[in-house]
Structures are given as C-alpha cells and as structure tokens.
C-alpha cells in the first residue's frame, strides 16, 4: 500500500494526491448527508402555508 502512495506522489505530486484523497473522503460523507436530508424530507414534509419565514411576512406587510 505504501508503494502505491509513493508511486502516485512521485508521478502526480503530493498536493494532487492529497486533494484526490480528501475529495474521496468528502464524497462518502456528502453521500451520507444527502441520504439523511432525503430521509428528513420524507419524515417531515413541509407545508408552505403553515411555515413562513419572518422575511415573507415583512414583504406582505409592506406591500399591502
């Protein structure tokens, strides 16, 4: 395994190898996060009429 890393570093350079390694690790975490968000959407469907942000109320008040 060490030979693989050293070969990649000598061929592509240390910064490139570290970047690809970090991107690979982040990709796994982003996939997990994406699945969690999708599960949350299914568990708590959003009703836009029930939940309004304070900025939406301010826009309605200033126009009417």
Protein Blocks (a to p, Z undefined) as FASTA:
>chain_A
ZZmmmmmmmmnopklmmmmmmmmmmmmmmmmmmmmmmmmmmmmccdfklpccfklmmmmm
mmZZ
